[in-house]
Amino acid sequence: MKRKALITSTALLLVALMCLATASYAWFTATGATEITGLQVEVKGADAAIQLSENKENWRASLTKQQLIDDGQKVPNILTAVSTVDGKNFFATTYTAAGEWDANVTSDGYILIDFYAKAPSAGTASFNLDFVANTKQDGTSDMKDGQLDLFKSAVKVAFAEGDNALTTYDLAVDSTDGYKPMKSDAAVAQKVFDEDKNNYYFEPTTGTDTAANYGDARTQSAWAATRTVSFAKNEVKHFTVAIWLEGMDKDCVGSFDMKYIDVVMDFTGWQAQTAA
């Protein structure tokens, strides 16, 4: 995977996840999916002289979904329930007649994008990421009450600056759900009914809950509301973002219509460094 970065001053990285489903579905079905129809990376603001690139060769004010795809990045049209320990190696769902989840193949049903960006001077900016209901021209949304919260509970984000390892975060933390993500294609999970939440989830099958097949229970760290990024004049920096539906999380379950959702990533509050 190519490595790339992202920095913007008063910049907006808009990842439009148009999540369309013609009927309600459960996360834990082989056909359940979230369709992604758009992804846009932009630099906004009159004084935002930040340039973006997918390959450190073509510098521009914005990057489109197609440009990222052409560069070989993972921007699938469908998000499916997957599991991962490190945000780079993902394991898909294959369901058996007994309702088990056999992670015998890796998956492409997740977003993994990275960018290059350079700033014209030394300074700082805040990196922000959130999921919001996409509104129509009349200001209304097709999102039903509670659907956005359910999506935020199920979706996970991994983030890395530069060559640092990806760190996994929850946008909506449920401290009671310490799920163990899959890290091996030999892992097998079983469907269990949660009486408190009145829904199903997956947990490691007895005898397979080993260090070789599953990671440690997630601590469910919350995504920081403000994440300050510093960069030097003309420095090219690299950022990586992964987005997926974590199938081993108890909150990745439900039956509802997914309508339009935007994933908004932006750098705001640019402050140029003053000379000493």
C-alpha positions as CSV (number, residue, x, y, z in Angstrom):
1,M,0.0,0.0,0.0
2,K,1.3,3.4,-0.9
3,R,1.8,5.7,2.0
4,K,0.6,9.2,1.8
5,A,-0.3,12.2,3.9
6,L,-2.7,15.0,4.7
7,I,-2.4,18.4,6.2
8,T,-4.6,21.4,5.5
9,S,-5.1,24.9,6.9
10,T,-8.8,25.7,7.3
11,A,-9.2,22.7,5.1
12,L,-12.1,20.3,4.7
13,L,-11.7,16.7,3.9
14,L,-15.2,15.5,3.0
15,V,-15.7,11.8,2.7
16,A,-19.3,11.4,1.5
17,L,-20.6,8.0,2.5
18,M,-23.9,7.7,0.8
19,C,-25.2,4.8,2.7
20,L,-28.1,3.4,0.6
21,A,-30.2,0.4,1.3
22,T,-33.6,-0.3,-0.3
23,A,-34.8,-2.2,2.8
24,S,-33.8,-2.7,6.4
25,Y,-31.1,-5.2,7.2
26,A,-29.1,-6.6,10.0
27,W,-25.4,-6.0,10.3
28,F,-24.8,-9.7,10.6
29,T,-26.2,-10.9,7.4
30,A,-24.1,-11.9,4.4
31,T,-25.9,-9.5,2.2
32,G,-26.1,-6.5,4.6
33,A,-23.9,-3.7,3.3
34,T,-23.4,0.1,3.4
35,E,-22.9,1.6,-0.1
36,I,-20.4,4.4,-0.5
37,T,-21.1,6.6,-3.5
38,G,-18.7,9.6,-3.0
39,L,-15.4,10.7,-1.4
40,Q,-13.9,14.1,-1.7
41,V,-10.8,15.6,-0.2
42,E,-10.7,19.4,-0.4
43,V,-8.7,22.5,0.7
44,K,-11.0,25.4,1.5
45,G,-10.4,29.0,2.5
46,A,-8.9,31.9,0.8
47,D,-5.7,31.7,2.8
48,A,-5.4,27.9,2.7
49,A,-2.4,27.6,0.5
50,I,-2.1,23.9,1.3
51,Q,-1.6,21.4,-1.6
52,L,-2.7,17.8,-1.6
53,S,-1.5,14.8,-3.5
54,E,-2.1,11.1,-3.7
55,N,1.4,10.4,-4.9
56,K,3.7,13.4,-4.2
57,E,3.7,14.1,-7.9
58,N,0.4,15.7,-8.7
59,W,-0.4,18.6,-6.3
60,R,-3.9,20.1,-6.3
61,A,-6.5,21.7,-4.1
62,S,-8.7,18.6,-3.9
63,L,-8.6,14.9,-4.4
64,T,-11.6,12.9,-5.7
65,K,-12.6,9.4,-4.9
66,Q,-11.7,8.3,-8.5
67,Q,-8.3,9.8,-8.2
68,L,-7.7,7.8,-5.1
69,I,-9.0,4.6,-6.7
70,D,-6.8,5.2,-9.7
71,D,-3.9,5.5,-7.3
72,G,-4.7,2.0,-6.0
73,Q,-6.2,3.1,-2.7
74,K,-9.0,1.1,-1.0
75,V,-12.2,3.1,-1.5
76,P,-14.8,0.3,-1.9
77,N,-18.4,1.0,-2.9
78,I,-19.6,-1.3,-0.1
79,L,-18.7,-1.4,3.5
80,T,-19.2,-4.9,5.1
81,A,-18.9,-6.2,8.6
82,V,-15.2,-7.0,9.2
83,S,-12.8,-7.3,12.1
84,T,-9.2,-6.2,12.6
85,V,-6.6,-5.7,15.3
86,D,-4.3,-3.3,13.6
87,G,-6.4,-1.4,11.1
88,K,-4.4,-2.8,8.2
89,N,-5.3,-6.5,8.1
90,F,-9.0,-7.1,7.9
91,F,-11.0,-10.3,8.1
92,A,-14.3,-10.8,6.3
93,T,-17.4,-12.7,7.4
94,T,-18.3,-16.1,6.0
95,Y,-21.4,-17.6,7.7
96,T,-21.9,-21.2,8.3
97,A,-25.3,-23.0,8.6
98,A,-24.8,-23.0,12.4
99,G,-24.6,-19.2,12.4
100,E,-20.9,-19.1,13.0
101,W,-18.6,-16.4,11.5
102,D,-15.6,-18.0,9.9
103,A,-12.9,-15.5,9.1
104,N,-11.3,-17.5,6.4
105,V,-10.7,-14.8,3.9
106,T,-9.4,-11.2,4.0
107,S,-11.8,-8.5,3.0
108,D,-11.9,-5.4,0.8
109,G,-15.1,-4.0,2.5
110,Y,-13.3,-1.2,4.3
111,I,-11.8,2.2,3.6
112,L,-8.0,2.6,3.8
113,I,-6.8,6.0,2.4
114,D,-3.7,8.1,2.8
115,F,-2.5,11.4,1.4
116,Y,0.5,13.7,1.1
117,A,0.2,17.4,1.8
118,K,2.5,20.3,2.2
119,A,2.2,23.6,3.9
120,P,3.7,26.9,2.7
121,S,4.9,27.8,6.2
122,A,5.4,26.3,9.7
123,G,2.2,26.2,11.7
124,T,-0.4,24.1,13.4
125,A,-4.0,22.9,12.6
126,S,-6.6,20.8,14.3
127,F,-7.6,17.5,12.6
128,N,-11.3,16.6,13.1
129,L,-13.4,13.6,12.1
130,D,-17.1,12.9,12.5
131,F,-20.1,11.3,10.8
132,V,-23.1,13.5,10.1
133,A,-26.4,13.1,8.4
134,N,-26.3,14.3,4.9
135,T,-29.0,16.9,4.2
136,K,-30.9,17.5,1.0
137,Q,-31.3,20.8,-0.8
138,D,-34.4,21.7,1.4
139,G,-32.3,21.1,4.5
140,T,-34.1,17.9,5.5
141,S,-32.6,14.4,5.9
142,D,-33.9,10.9,5.2
143,M,-32.1,9.6,8.3
144,K,-34.5,8.2,10.8
145,D,-34.2,9.0,14.5
146,G,-31.4,7.0,16.1
147,Q,-29.9,5.6,12.9
148,L,-26.9,7.9,13.0
149,D,-26.1,7.0,16.6
150,L,-26.3,3.3,15.7
151,F,-24.0,3.8,12.8
152,K,-21.5,5.7,14.9
153,S,-21.5,2.9,17.5
154,A,-20.7,0.3,14.8
155,V,-18.1,2.2,12.8
156,K,-14.5,2.3,13.8
157,V,-11.6,4.6,12.8
158,A,-7.9,4.0,12.7
159,F,-5.6,7.0,12.4
160,A,-1.9,7.5,12.0
161,E,0.3,10.5,11.5
162,G,3.6,9.9,9.6
163,D,5.1,6.5,10.1
164,N,3.4,5.9,13.4
165,A,1.3,2.8,13.9
166,L,-2.4,3.0,13.3
167,T,-4.4,3.5,16.5
168,T,-8.1,2.4,16.6
169,Y,-10.7,4.7,18.0
170,D,-14.5,4.7,18.6
171,L,-16.6,7.7,17.8
172,A,-19.3,6.5,20.1
173,V,-17.8,4.6,23.0
174,D,-19.7,1.8,24.8
175,S,-17.6,1.0,27.8
176,T,-19.5,-2.2,28.4
177,D,-18.5,-3.8,25.1
178,G,-14.9,-5.2,25.4
179,Y,-15.0,-7.2,22.2
180,K,-12.0,-9.1,21.0
181,P,-11.2,-8.4,17.3
182,M,-10.1,-11.1,14.9
183,K,-6.4,-11.2,13.8
184,S,-6.2,-14.5,12.1
185,D,-8.1,-16.2,9.2
186,A,-8.3,-19.2,11.5
187,A,-10.6,-17.4,13.9
188,V,-14.2,-18.6,14.3
189,A,-16.9,-16.6,16.1
190,Q,-20.4,-17.7,17.2
191,K,-23.6,-15.8,17.3
192,V,-24.9,-15.0,20.8
193,F,-28.1,-13.3,21.9
194,D,-27.6,-10.3,24.2
195,E,-30.7,-10.1,26.4
196,D,-29.9,-6.7,27.8
197,K,-29.7,-5.2,24.3
198,N,-32.2,-7.5,22.7
199,N,-30.0,-8.3,19.8
200,Y,-27.3,-10.7,18.5
201,Y,-23.5,-10.3,18.4
202,F,-20.5,-12.5,17.7
203,E,-17.9,-13.7,20.3
204,P,-15.0,-16.1,19.9
205,T,-16.0,-19.8,19.7
206,T,-14.9,-21.9,22.6
207,G,-11.5,-23.3,22.0
208,T,-10.5,-20.6,19.5
209,D,-10.1,-17.7,21.8
210,T,-6.3,-17.8,21.7
211,A,-3.6,-15.2,21.2
212,A,-3.0,-16.5,17.7
213,N,-6.6,-15.9,16.5
214,Y,-7.9,-12.9,18.6
215,G,-6.5,-9.7,19.9
216,D,-6.9,-8.4,23.4
217,A,-10.3,-6.9,24.4
218,R,-10.8,-3.5,22.9
219,T,-10.4,-0.6,25.4
220,Q,-12.7,1.4,23.1
221,S,-10.7,4.6,23.3
222,A,-12.7,7.7,22.2
223,W,-11.7,9.8,19.3
224,A,-10.3,13.1,20.6
225,A,-12.5,16.1,19.8
226,T,-9.4,18.1,18.9
227,R,-6.2,16.6,17.5
228,T,-3.4,19.2,17.0
229,V,-1.0,18.6,14.0
230,S,2.3,20.5,13.6
231,F,4.3,20.8,10.5
232,A,7.3,22.7,9.2
233,K,7.5,25.0,6.1
234,N,7.2,23.0,2.9
235,E,7.3,19.7,4.9
236,V,5.4,16.9,3.2
237,K,3.5,15.0,5.8
238,H,1.6,11.7,5.7
239,F,-1.7,10.7,7.3
240,T,-3.5,7.4,7.1
241,V,-7.2,6.8,7.9
242,A,-9.1,3.5,7.9
243,I,-12.8,3.3,8.4
244,W,-14.8,0.0,8.8
245,L,-17.8,-1.6,10.5
246,E,-16.4,-3.7,13.4
247,G,-18.4,-7.0,13.2
248,M,-17.1,-8.2,16.6
249,D,-18.5,-5.2,18.4
250,K,-21.9,-5.8,20.1
251,D,-23.0,-2.4,18.8
252,C,-22.5,-3.6,15.2
253,V,-26.0,-5.1,15.1
254,G,-29.4,-3.8,14.3
255,S,-32.1,-3.7,11.7
256,F,-32.7,-0.3,10.1
257,D,-32.7,1.6,6.8
258,M,-29.3,3.3,6.2
259,K,-29.8,6.6,4.4
260,Y,-27.3,9.3,3.6
261,I,-24.3,9.7,5.9
262,D,-21.3,11.9,5.4
263,V,-17.9,11.2,7.0
264,V,-16.4,14.6,7.5
265,M,-12.6,14.9,8.0
266,D,-11.1,18.4,8.2
267,F,-8.2,20.5,9.4
268,T,-9.3,23.7,11.0
269,G,-7.9,26.5,13.1
270,W,-4.7,27.0,11.1
271,Q,-2.2,29.1,12.9
272,A,1.1,30.1,11.1
273,Q,4.1,30.0,13.3
274,T,5.4,33.5,14.1
275,A,9.1,34.3,13.6
276,A,11.1,34.6,16.8
